[in-house]
């Protein structure tokens, strides 16, 4: 009854019945058998994989090669030369439910008798360009050097230069001119126990761009002009050369107020300042190809006024008796001196239009003004358009 009750409670509350992994139970173990140059490794490690237990194994064969597996199945490995090798089995066990990981290691030593097989010797590589002119070679040749096995790599870079090394590590070479170069890797493997030498060759190519791709730094010039309207400055980029044909361009505008703009377009750009003052605008023009970058810069100063200028505007309304032709008026801007009762014209302009003719006087000092208008193409006497403050337009004929 108690067992039945416990099982019922486990089902009701969803409690897992999976046992928690204990690292004391993790044991890396193996046995090996050798036949000529081939070894078979039987993995006897515990525990094995279950629904929540995962196992991973890394087998180092002692000849600079390894095998990775998650299975306890037997694994075979063939050695290229006779000798004594130490095999190391690295075990990792993961309890995915309880987030526990345990490790263990086992080693064994074997002796094999074999000889180098030239059919197993393969030269393999990949060559690519890094940066402007650096050739990079990754070596994937087999076999690796090991007990009784010597390996030599001879690299012909295709430009008259060579590299000879016993290291399989990445090799690099700097080219001094552009073009496509065919790189050859000569692999030589020597079995010193059985006095056997094998060789193989691989070929790849790398393309180094011609310096600059047509871009000349001496032809790069940063040039711009500007216009100002109140607080807004518009810049016009006429830098040379133009982008295209493998040449890219970048333009950085430094506005002098702590802000900047970077663009690849030479189109006109506008910038609005928030404070009145003098600013230095700088342009940095950068042109690039796959192998060359050229930069030039220039600057100019600008004064901006963020305070809107005083403006006096109005309009002249023409009465309904006007003819269909355009009416032309001269408009005066006038100040009045109350001490002397003198009216003085300080500015004037001529405007034309129909029915309603607007006028504007810009950038005037603060104060009180009056305006007067004279109809230039109206009658010289009699009934006509009467200007402000007068009963006859003849008083303003001059």
VODOTOR-21204 format. One record per residue (C-alpha): x, y, z. Coordinates in steps of 0.2 Angstrom, whole numbers, padded with zeros to 4 digits, always signed. Layout:
<pts>
XYZ...
</pts>
This chain:
<pts>
+0000+0000+0000+0014+0012+0004+0023+0009-0012+0007+0011-0022+0004+0028-0013+0021+0034-0017+0019+0030-0035+0003+0039-0035+0010+0054-0028+0025+0054-0040+0012+0054-0054+0001+0067-0047+0015+0080-0044+0026+0076-0059+0041+0071-0050+0055+0063-0061+0061+0046-0056+0077+0049-0065+0092+0047-0054+0104+0061-0052+0121+0059-0059+0135+0056-0046+0153+0059-0052+0159+0045-0042+0150+0033-0054+0159+0041-0069+0173+0029-0075+0182+0030-0092+0188+0013-0097+0194+0005-0113+0202-0010-0121+0212-0012-0137+0217-0025-0150+0230-0022-0163+0231-0030-0180+0246-0024-0190+0245-0005-0191+0226-0004-0186+0220-0003-0168+0202-0007-0162+0196+0002-0146+0182-0004-0136+0174+0009-0125+0169+0001-0108+0166+0018-0100+0151+0020-0088+0138+0026-0087+0131+0025-0104+0118+0037-0112+0100+0037-0106+0086+0049-0108+0094+0063-0097+0112+0057-0097+0123+0062-0112+0141+0055-0115+0155+0063-0125+0172+0055-0129+0188+0062-0137+0201+0049-0141+0218+0055-0144+0228+0041-0154+0245+0047-0149+0250+0051-0167+0243+0069-0168+0226+0064-0173+0209+0062-0163+0192+0055-0164+0176+0063-0157+0161+0053-0153+0146+0052-0141+0144+0033-0144+0151+0018-0134+0153+0009-0150+0170+0002-0155+0182+0014-0165+0196+0009-0176+0212+0019-0181+0226+0015-0193+0243+0021-0190+0255+0026-0204+0271+0019-0196+0277+0007-0184+0279+0012-0166+0273+0013-0148+0259+0025-0145+0249+0031-0130+0230+0032-0132+0220+0044-0121+0202+0042-0119+0193+0058-0112+0176+0056-0105+0163+0069-0102+0146+0065-0095+0131+0077-0093+0115+0076-0083+0104+0087-0092+0090+0088-0079+0101+0092-0064+0114+0102-0074+0129+0091-0068+0144+0088-0078+0158+0075-0074+0174+0070-0082+0186+0056-0082+0201+0050-0092+0209+0033-0096+0226+0029-0105+0234+0014-0113+0249+0010-0123+0250+0000-0139+0263-0005-0151+0260-0007-0170+0270-0013-0184+0266-0006-0201+0274+0005-0215+0270+0021-0223+0257+0019-0237+0259+0032-0251+0241+0030-0256+0237+0038-0239+0248+0053-0242+0238+0069-0249+0243+0087-0251+0229+0099-0248+0228+0117-0244+0218+0133-0246+0225+0150-0251+0217+0167-0250+0221+0185-0249+0221+0195-0233+0221+0214-0234+0229+0222-0249+0243+0210-0253+0245+0196-0240+0243+0178-0246+0238+0166-0233+0240+0147-0234+0230+0135-0223+0238+0117-0224+0226+0102-0223+0238+0089-0229+0239+0071-0222+0247+0062-0213+0253+0072-0199+0271+0070-0192+0272+0057-0178+0284+0043-0171+0295+0038-0186+0286+0049-0198+0294+0065-0204+0285+0078-0214+0291+0093-0225+0281+0106-0234+0289+0116-0248+0278+0131-0254+0280+0140-0271+0271+0157-0270+0271+0160-0289+0281+0176-0288+0298+0168-0287+0298+0166-0268+0297+0150-0258+0295+0144-0240+0301+0127-0234+0294+0121-0217+0291+0106-0206+0276+0115-0198+0258+0112-0203+0254+0129-0196+0246+0143-0207+0259+0152-0218+0259+0169-0225+0268+0179-0239+0267+0197-0244+0266+0201-0263+0274+0216-0270+0264+0217-0286+0247+0214-0292+0240+0199-0302+0235+0181-0301+0248+0169-0293+0247+0150-0294+0253+0143-0277+0260+0125-0276+0262+0115-0260+0275+0100-0261+0272+0087-0248+0286+0075-0243+0283+0061-0230+0297+0050-0224+0295+0034-0214+0312+0032-0205+0308+0015-0198+0305+0007-0215+0314+0019-0226+0299+0024-0236+0297+0041-0244+0280+0047-0252+0276+0064-0260+0261+0073-0266+0257+0091-0274+0242+0103-0272+0239+0119-0282+0228+0134-0278+0228+0152-0284+0227+0170-0276+0223+0186-0284+0232+0202-0278+0224+0218-0285+0234+0230-0295+0239+0244-0283+0225+0257-0281+0214+0250-0295+0216+0267-0305+0215+0278-0289+0229+0290-0287+0230+0299-0271+0238+0314-0280+0221+0317-0289+0210+0317-0273+0204+0334-0267+0191+0339-0254+0182+0354-0261+0166+0363-0256+0156+0379-0256+0142+0386-0245+0127+0397-0243+0119+0404-0227+0101+0408-0223+0099+0413-0205+0104+0398-0194+0104+0386-0209+0120+0383-0219+0120+0373-0235+0136+0365-0242+0139+0360-0259+0152+0346-0262+0163+0346-0277+0177+0335-0271+0186+0324-0284+0186+0311-0291+0169+0304-0292+0165+0287-0285+0163+0272-0297+0174+0259-0306+0179+0251-0291+0182+0267-0281+0171+0271-0266+0169+0287-0258+0165+0293-0240+0163+0311-0235+0163+0317-0217+0156+0334-0213+0161+0342-0196+0150+0356-0193+0160+0365-0179+0146+0364-0166+0151+0346-0159+0141+0337-0173+0146+0328-0189+0138+0319-0204+0145+0305-0214+0138+0301-0231+0144+0293-0248+0134+0306-0258+0140+0322-0265+0123+0330-0264+0120+0346-0256+0117+0345-0237+0110+0358-0225+0114+0360-0206+0104+0370-0194+0114+0379-0179+0106+0382-0163+0117+0397-0157+0123+0413-0166+0141+0413-0169+0156+0409-0180+0159+0391-0184+0172+0381-0194+0165+0368-0206+0177+0354-0211+0176+0341-0225+0186+0325-0225+0185+0316-0241+0190+0298-0241+0192+0287-0257+0195+0268-0257+0198+0253-0268+0202+0236-0262+0220+0240-0260+0222+0259-0258+0214+0272-0247+0217+0291-0250+0211+0305-0239+0210+0324-0241+0202+0338-0231+0197+0356-0231+0188+0369-0220+0180+0386-0221+0172+0397-0208+0154+0403-0207+0144+0416-0197+0126+0411-0193+0113+0422-0184+0100+0411-0176+0089+0426-0171+0076+0429-0185+0078+0446-0193+0065+0460-0192+0053+0460-0206+0040+0473-0211+0027+0467-0223+0010+0472-0230+0000+0473-0245-0009+0486-0257-0027+0482-0261-0032+0489-0278-0051+0494-0279-0063+0486-0291-0062+0501-0303-0045+0496-0309-0042+0490-0327-0036+0473-0331-0018+0478-0333-0005+0475-0319-0004+0490-0307+0014+0496-0302+0017+0505-0285+0032+0512-0277+0031+0509-0258+0041+0519-0245+0046+0514-0228+0045+0530-0217+0050+0535-0200+0042+0549-0190+0052+0560-0178+0039+0566-0165+0050+0580-0159+0051+0588-0176+0036+0581-0184+0046+0576-0199+0043+0560-0210+0059+0552-0217+0059+0539-0231+0072+0526-0225+0069+0513-0239+0058+0510-0254+0054+0497-0267+0043+0495-0283+0030+0481-0283+0018+0476-0297+0002+0464-0297-0016+0463-0298-0030+0466-0284-0018+0463-0270+0001+0467-0271+0012+0462-0257+0028+0471-0251+0041+0466-0238+0056+0476-0230+0069+0464-0222+0082+0466-0209+0076+0482-0202+0080+0489-0184+0067+0487-0171+0056+0502-0170+0040+0510-0177+0038+0513-0196+0025+0520-0208+0022+0515-0226+0016+0525-0241+0012+0519-0259+0012+0528-0275+0003+0522-0290+0016+0523-0304+0005+0519-0319-0011+0528-0314-0018+0545-0319-0007+0560-0315-0022+0571-0309-0040+0569-0305-0048+0554-0297-0035+0540-0295-0027+0529-0281-0024+0540-0266-0008+0536-0256-0008+0534-0237-0008+0550-0227-0011+0561-0243-0027+0567-0252-0017+0567-0269-0005+0555-0277+0003+0571-0285+0012+0574-0268+0022+0558-0270+0025+0560-0289+0044+0562-0286
</pts>
